[in-house]
Amino acid sequence: MQFDNDIENCLVVLRSGGLILYPTDTVWGIGCDATNPEAVARIYHLKQRSEEKSMIILLQDEKVIPNFISQPNALIFDYIKGIHKPTTMIYGGAKNLATNLIGADGSIAIRIPNDPFCRQLLKKFGKPIVSTSSNLSGYPTPKIFSDIDAVIKKGVDYVVEHRQDDCTQAEPSTIIRVKEDGGYDIIRP
Protein backbone atom coordinates (compact mmCIF):
# COMPACT_ATOMS: atom_id res chain seq x y z
CA MET A 1 0.00 0.00 0.00
CA GLN A 2 1.42 3.38 -1.04
CA PHE A 3 0.32 5.05 2.21
CA ASP A 4 2.49 2.68 4.29
CA ASN A 5 5.46 2.97 1.89
CA ASP A 6 5.25 6.75 2.10
CA ILE A 7 5.22 6.63 5.90
CA GLU A 8 8.30 4.39 6.01
CA ASN A 9 10.17 6.52 3.45
CA CYS A 10 9.30 9.69 5.37
CA LEU A 11 10.58 8.17 8.61
CA VAL A 12 13.96 7.35 7.03
CA VAL A 13 14.28 10.91 5.70
CA LEU A 14 13.10 12.61 8.91
CA ARG A 15 15.44 10.54 11.09
CA SER A 16 18.39 11.45 8.88
CA GLY A 17 17.71 15.21 9.08
CA GLY A 18 16.08 15.41 5.65
CA LEU A 19 13.08 17.28 4.26
CA ILE A 20 9.76 15.84 3.10
CA LEU A 21 6.96 17.26 0.97
CA TYR A 22 3.72 15.83 2.33
CA PRO A 23 -0.07 16.28 2.42
CA THR A 24 -1.59 17.61 5.62
CA ASP A 25 -5.10 18.36 6.84
CA THR A 26 -4.74 21.74 5.11
CA VAL A 27 -2.25 22.40 2.30
CA TRP A 28 0.82 20.38 1.20
CA GLY A 29 3.63 21.05 3.62
CA ILE A 30 7.39 20.98 3.73
CA GLY A 31 8.41 19.10 6.83
CA CYS A 32 11.37 18.03 8.93
CA ASP A 33 12.21 16.98 12.47
CA ALA A 34 11.19 20.03 14.53
CA THR A 35 13.97 19.30 17.03
CA ASN A 36 16.76 19.38 14.42
CA PRO A 37 18.09 22.94 13.83
CA GLU A 38 20.04 21.96 10.70
CA ALA A 39 16.93 20.48 9.08
CA VAL A 40 14.89 23.56 10.05
CA ALA A 41 17.59 25.79 8.50
CA ARG A 42 17.31 23.79 5.26
CA ILE A 43 13.59 24.61 5.06
CA TYR A 44 14.26 28.34 5.53
CA HIS A 45 16.89 28.15 2.80
CA LEU A 46 14.65 26.18 0.41
CA LYS A 47 11.72 28.55 0.87
CA GLN A 48 14.06 31.58 0.69
CA ARG A 49 12.40 32.69 3.90
CA SER A 50 13.77 34.81 6.74
CA GLU A 51 14.43 32.89 9.95
CA GLU A 52 12.54 35.64 11.79
CA LYS A 53 9.33 34.14 10.42
CA SER A 54 8.45 31.15 12.54
CA MET A 55 6.82 27.98 11.20
CA ILE A 56 4.10 25.62 12.40
CA ILE A 57 4.74 22.26 14.01
CA LEU A 58 2.38 19.30 14.00
CA LEU A 59 1.85 17.12 17.06
CA GLN A 60 0.02 13.79 17.20
CA ASP A 61 -2.40 14.89 19.96
CA GLU A 62 -2.98 17.56 22.58
CA LYS A 63 -1.56 15.38 25.39
CA VAL A 64 2.01 16.09 24.20
CA ILE A 65 1.63 19.89 23.98
CA PRO A 66 3.08 20.36 27.51
CA ASN A 67 6.31 18.75 26.29
CA PHE A 68 6.84 21.75 23.98
CA ILE A 69 5.45 24.75 25.87
CA SER A 70 6.32 25.81 29.41
CA GLN A 71 2.92 27.02 30.64
CA PRO A 72 0.01 25.22 29.02
CA ASN A 73 -3.44 26.54 29.89
CA ALA A 74 -5.86 23.67 30.57
CA LEU A 75 -8.80 25.65 29.15
CA ILE A 76 -7.13 25.69 25.74
CA PHE A 77 -7.16 21.88 25.59
CA ASP A 78 -10.96 21.89 25.97
CA TYR A 79 -11.16 24.51 23.24
CA ILE A 80 -8.95 22.46 20.90
CA LYS A 81 -11.11 19.35 21.36
CA GLY A 82 -14.18 21.32 20.24
CA ILE A 83 -12.62 22.61 17.00
CA HIS A 84 -13.58 20.92 13.76
CA LYS A 85 -11.72 23.16 11.30
CA PRO A 86 -7.91 22.81 11.13
CA THR A 87 -6.65 25.35 13.68
CA THR A 88 -3.13 26.37 14.61
CA MET A 89 -2.59 27.70 18.11
CA ILE A 90 0.35 30.00 18.89
CA TYR A 91 1.68 29.44 22.41
CA GLY A 92 4.33 31.29 24.40
CA GLY A 93 7.13 29.56 26.26
CA ALA A 94 8.27 27.15 23.54
CA LYS A 95 10.76 24.50 24.63
CA ASN A 96 12.42 21.27 23.47
CA LEU A 97 12.42 22.40 19.83
CA ALA A 98 15.07 23.62 17.40
CA THR A 99 15.90 27.16 18.53
CA ASN A 100 15.68 28.51 14.96
CA LEU A 101 12.06 27.33 14.88
CA ILE A 102 10.96 29.30 17.94
CA GLY A 103 9.67 32.85 17.38
CA ALA A 104 11.70 35.82 18.64
CA ASP A 105 9.05 36.25 21.36
CA GLY A 106 9.54 32.63 22.49
CA SER A 107 6.37 31.38 20.81
CA ILE A 108 5.59 28.33 18.71
CA ALA A 109 2.62 27.58 16.45
CA ILE A 110 1.14 24.10 17.00
CA ARG A 111 -1.56 22.19 15.13
CA ILE A 112 -3.01 18.77 15.89
CA PRO A 113 -3.90 17.44 12.42
CA ASN A 114 -6.99 15.40 11.76
CA ASP A 115 -5.51 13.69 8.73
CA PRO A 116 -4.86 9.93 8.78
CA PHE A 117 -1.52 10.22 6.96
CA CYS A 118 -0.18 12.96 9.27
CA ARG A 119 -1.43 11.26 12.42
CA GLN A 120 0.21 7.96 11.48
CA LEU A 121 3.47 9.68 10.52
CA LEU A 122 3.56 11.66 13.78
CA LYS A 123 2.75 8.59 15.85
CA LYS A 124 5.52 6.52 14.26
CA PHE A 125 8.08 9.36 14.27
CA GLY A 126 7.41 10.21 17.92
CA LYS A 127 8.52 13.84 17.58
CA PRO A 128 6.97 17.05 16.28
CA ILE A 129 7.23 17.68 12.55
CA VAL A 130 7.51 21.09 10.92
CA SER A 131 4.65 21.93 8.58
CA THR A 132 5.18 25.02 6.49
CA SER A 133 3.38 25.74 3.23
CA SER A 134 5.03 24.39 0.09
CA ASN A 135 5.70 27.72 -1.59
CA LEU A 136 8.68 29.99 -2.02
CA SER A 137 8.50 32.96 0.35
CA GLY A 138 6.33 35.73 -1.06
CA TYR A 139 4.46 33.48 -3.50
CA PRO A 140 0.89 32.19 -3.06
CA THR A 141 0.32 28.97 -1.16
CA PRO A 142 -0.38 26.12 -3.62
CA LYS A 143 -3.92 24.75 -3.25
CA ILE A 144 -3.14 21.36 -4.87
CA PHE A 145 -0.01 19.26 -5.42
CA SER A 146 0.36 20.10 -9.13
CA ASP A 147 0.62 23.82 -8.25
CA ILE A 148 3.78 23.31 -6.15
CA ASP A 149 6.87 24.91 -7.72
CA ALA A 150 9.46 22.51 -9.15
CA VAL A 151 12.14 24.21 -7.01
CA ILE A 152 10.31 22.99 -3.89
CA LYS A 153 9.73 19.48 -5.27
CA LYS A 154 13.41 19.13 -6.20
CA GLY A 155 14.65 20.74 -2.97
CA VAL A 156 13.24 18.10 -0.61
CA ASP A 157 14.59 14.62 0.02
CA TYR A 158 11.28 12.79 -0.36
CA VAL A 159 7.97 13.66 -2.04
CA VAL A 160 5.00 11.71 -0.70
CA GLU A 161 2.97 10.01 -3.43
CA HIS A 162 -0.20 9.68 -1.32
CA ARG A 163 -2.86 12.23 -2.40
CA GLN A 164 -0.84 13.78 -5.23
CA ASP A 165 -3.87 13.35 -7.51
CA ASP A 166 -6.30 14.92 -5.01
CA CYS A 167 -7.64 18.09 -6.64
CA THR A 168 -9.62 19.29 -3.62
CA GLN A 169 -8.77 22.97 -3.15
CA ALA A 170 -7.08 23.11 0.26
CA GLU A 171 -7.05 26.11 2.57
CA PRO A 172 -4.57 27.10 5.28
CA SER A 173 -5.58 26.64 8.92
CA THR A 174 -7.18 29.18 11.22
CA ILE A 175 -4.49 30.73 13.44
CA ILE A 176 -5.17 31.68 17.06
CA ARG A 177 -2.70 33.26 19.50
CA VAL A 178 -3.13 32.11 23.10
CA LYS A 179 -2.65 34.97 25.56
CA GLU A 180 -1.00 34.65 28.98
CA ASP A 181 -4.33 35.31 30.73
CA GLY A 182 -5.91 32.29 29.01
CA GLY A 183 -7.74 34.35 26.41
CA TYR A 184 -6.93 34.32 22.72
CA ASP A 185 -6.76 36.45 19.59
CA ILE A 186 -7.79 35.21 16.17
CA ILE A 187 -4.91 35.98 13.78
CA ARG A 188 -6.32 34.28 10.65
CA PRO A 189 -9.99 33.16 10.62
Sequence and secondary structure as in RCSB ss.txt:
>XXXX:A:sequence
MQFDNDIENCLVVLRSGGLILYPTDTVWGIGCDATNPEAVARIYHLKQRSEEKSMIILLQDEKVIPNFISQPNAL
IFDYIKGIHKPTTMIYGGAKNLATNLIGADGSIAIRIPNDPFCRQLLKKFGKPIVSTSSNLSGYPTPKIFSDIDA
VIKKGVDYVVEHRQDDCTQAEPSTIIRVKEDGGYDIIRP
>XXXX:A:secstr
 HHHHHHHHHHHHHHTT  EEE  SSS EEE BTT HHHHHHHHHHHT  TTS  EEE S GGGGGGTBSS  HH
HHHHHHT  S EEEEESSB SS GGGS TTS EEEE    HHHHHHHHHH S EEEEESS TTS   SSGGGS H
HHHHHSSEE  TTTT        EEEEE TTS EEEEE 
